[in-house]
């Protein structure tokens, strides 16, 4: 089975995320969804909602 890989995080809350991976900040729910969707298309990945104002972009 292929290893899962977190490619990026998109969030509205700067205090809840950190690390060395790509992090994109959004000002609204609409911007968060739009940014996450575009990244998932470009990276051929899936979006997973963490239900806390953040989503992770994951390649399965």
Helices and strands as residue ranges (DSSP letters): E 5-11, G 14-16, E 22-25, H 29-43, E 46-49, E 54-59
